[in-house]
Amino acid sequence: MRRWPGCSFICAGTFKRPVIFTAWGRDTVKGMKKLMLAAAGLTGILASCGSTGGPVLTTPVTITDATYTSDFYYEEVQNGTTVPRYVICNDRTNNLYLNVKWSGYLTQFGARFTKELNDGTTTSTEVNSAVSAPVLNGSRTFTYTMGTGANPLNVSVGGPSLSAQKVNAQAIVVTPTTIGNVFATVWGYNEAGLKGPELPLPGGIPVLASCS
């Protein structure tokens, strides 16, 4: 056995360039460091993409259905059938209930109320309400307290069930005088604050001058 210059160990045999072993060891350490750095970077990327099983934050939440009721209605005959027509009373405070369903994780619910009066005046108000915890593929009632002038005063998450809303609503026996309509558009936000597509509610909500 001979100890070759440049070798960090005793080399056996008749190798002509034992320095190759030293060079190979140095390159291997460098390569291992590169692999370790690459693995660490990949781990960070996967964690940021939700690889731990949590929701993918870049996926928006979609409102799939939305309907409304209110505290007051008048009866209307359509195709021989009497149906309730829910309204907003301009002369008093009343509740407007938005019953919505969605797909995805919902953390915040948004609604835009656009009031169009018969004289052509148009005003718009946006109201956002937070959900206590992210809810996946759910349904919920959002209750809006409307003041005189059909302006949203506040909003609360939750409210009576849809059947209870219909039972508790009061019928108006006077001839309704409509001064305009309120059109509602709704949407949702996911955990990352990403806004989903907007969904306009079909038709307008009549605003009556008085429900007395």
C-alpha positions in Angstrom: 0.0 0.0 0.0 1.1 3.6 -0.7 -0.1 7.0 0.4 -0.6 9.2 -2.6 -0.2 12.9 -2.4 -3.7 14.6 -2.4 -5.5 11.4 -1.0 -7.2 11.7 2.3 -7.1 8.0 2.7 -4.7 5.1 2.0 -5.1 4.0 -1.7 -4.5 0.4 -2.7 -3.4 -0.9 -6.1 -1.6 0.9 -8.9 -3.9 3.9 -9.5 -2.0 6.5 -11.6 -4.2 9.5 -10.6 -5.3 9.1 -7.0 -6.3 12.9 -7.1 -9.4 11.8 -9.0 -10.8 10.5 -5.7 -10.4 13.8 -4.0 -11.9 15.7 -6.9 -14.9 13.3 -7.1 -15.5 13.7 -3.4 -15.5 17.5 -3.6 -18.0 17.5 -6.6 -20.2 15.0 -4.8 -20.5 17.3 -1.8 -21.4 20.2 -4.0 -24.0 18.1 -5.8 -25.6 17.0 -2.6 -25.8 20.6 -1.4 -27.6 21.6 -4.6 -30.0 18.7 -4.2 -30.8 19.7 -0.6 -31.4 23.3 -1.6 -33.7 22.2 -4.5 -35.7 19.9 -2.2 -36.1 22.6 0.4 -37.4 25.0 -2.3 -39.8 22.4 -3.6 -41.2 21.8 -0.1 -41.9 25.5 0.3 -43.6 25.7 -3.1 -45.8 22.7 -2.3 -46.7 24.1 1.1 -47.7 27.4 -0.4 -49.9 25.6 -2.9 -52.0 23.9 -0.2 -50.4 20.5 -0.5 -51.1 19.8 3.2 -54.8 19.1 2.3 -56.2 22.5 3.0 -58.4 24.5 0.5 -56.7 25.8 -2.6 -56.8 29.6 -1.9 -56.7 30.6 -5.6 -60.1 28.9 -6.3 -62.9 31.4 -6.1 -66.2 30.7 -4.4 -69.3 30.7 -6.6 -72.8 31.7 -5.6 -75.0 29.1 -7.3 -78.4 30.2 -6.3 -80.0 33.3 -4.6 -83.6 34.2 -3.8 -85.2 36.8 -1.5 -88.2 37.3 0.8 -89.1 40.2 3.1 -91.4 41.0 6.0 -94.2 42.2 3.7 -95.9 41.1 0.5 -99.0 41.6 -1.6 -100.8 38.9 -3.5 -100.7 38.7 -7.3 -102.4 36.4 -9.7 -100.2 34.8 -12.2 -101.6 32.2 -14.7 -104.6 31.7 -12.5 -102.5 31.1 -9.4 -102.3 33.5 -6.4 -98.6 34.1 -5.5 -96.9 36.4 -2.9 -95.0 39.3 -4.3 -92.4 40.4 -1.6 -91.8 44.1 -1.3 -89.8 46.7 0.5 -91.9 49.3 2.4 -90.4 52.8 2.0 -92.3 54.2 5.0 -90.8 51.9 7.6 -87.9 49.7 8.7 -88.2 46.1 7.4 -86.1 43.1 6.8 -85.0 41.7 3.5 -83.8 38.1 3.5 -81.3 36.8 0.9 -81.2 33.0 0.8 -78.1 31.8 -1.0 -76.2 28.7 -1.9 -72.6 28.5 -2.9 -69.8 26.1 -4.0 -66.2 26.5 -2.6 -65.0 28.0 0.7 -67.0 31.1 1.6 -65.5 33.5 4.2 -67.3 36.7 3.2 -70.5 37.5 1.4 -71.1 40.6 -0.6 -74.2 42.2 -2.0 -74.9 45.3 -4.1 -78.3 47.0 -3.9 -79.2 49.3 -6.8 -82.3 51.4 -6.2 -84.0 52.7 -9.4 -86.9 55.0 -8.8 -89.7 55.8 -11.3 -88.3 59.3 -11.7 -85.0 57.9 -13.1 -83.0 58.4 -9.9 -80.5 55.6 -9.3 -78.4 54.9 -6.2 -76.2 51.9 -5.3 -74.9 50.6 -2.0 -72.5 47.7 -1.4 -72.6 45.7 1.9 -70.1 42.9 2.9 -70.7 40.5 5.8 -68.1 38.1 7.2 -68.8 34.4 7.9 -67.5 33.2 11.3 -65.6 30.3 9.7 -64.9 29.2 6.2 -67.9 27.1 5.0 -67.6 24.7 2.1 -70.5 24.2 -0.3 -73.2 25.5 2.0 -76.3 27.6 2.2 -77.3 30.4 4.5 -79.6 33.3 5.1 -78.3 36.9 5.2 -80.7 39.4 6.8 -80.6 43.0 5.8 -82.4 45.6 7.8 -83.7 48.2 5.3 -84.5 51.7 6.5 -86.8 54.3 4.9 -85.7 55.0 1.4 -84.9 51.3 0.9 -81.3 51.8 2.2 -79.5 48.9 4.0 -78.9 50.0 7.6 -77.1 46.8 8.7 -76.7 43.1 7.8 -76.5 40.0 10.0 -75.6 36.5 9.1 -78.4 34.0 9.8 -82.1 34.5 10.2 -85.3 32.5 10.1 -85.6 29.5 7.8 -87.2 30.0 4.4 -90.5 28.5 5.4 -90.6 30.7 8.6 -89.9 33.7 6.5 -92.9 33.0 4.3 -95.2 32.2 7.2 -94.2 35.3 9.2 -94.5 37.7 6.3 -97.5 40.1 6.6 -99.9 40.5 3.7 -100.7 44.0 2.5 -104.3 44.6 1.9 -104.0 48.1 0.4 -103.5 48.7 -3.3 -99.7 48.9 -3.6 -98.2 52.0 -5.1 -94.7 51.2 -6.5 -92.2 54.0 -6.5 -89.4 52.0 -7.9 -87.4 48.8 -7.6 -84.3 47.5 -5.9 -82.0 45.2 -7.9 -79.6 42.9 -5.9 -76.3 41.4 -7.1 -74.4 39.0 -4.9 -71.0 37.4 -4.8 -68.6 35.6 -2.3 -64.9 35.8 -1.2 -62.7 32.9 -0.4 -60.0 32.6 2.4 -57.5 34.5 0.3 -59.9 37.4 -0.2 -60.4 36.5 -3.9 -63.8 37.7 -5.1 -65.9 35.2 -7.0 -68.2 35.9 -10.0 -71.2 38.2 -9.4 -74.8 36.7 -9.6 -77.7 39.1 -10.3 -80.9 38.1 -8.6 -83.7 37.7 -11.2 -86.1 40.6 -11.3 -86.3 43.6 -9.0 -87.7 44.0 -5.5 -90.6 46.5 -5.6 -90.4 49.5 -3.3 -93.8 50.7 -2.1 -94.4 54.2 -1.0 -96.4 52.9 2.0 -97.4 49.6 3.4 -100.2 51.1 5.6 
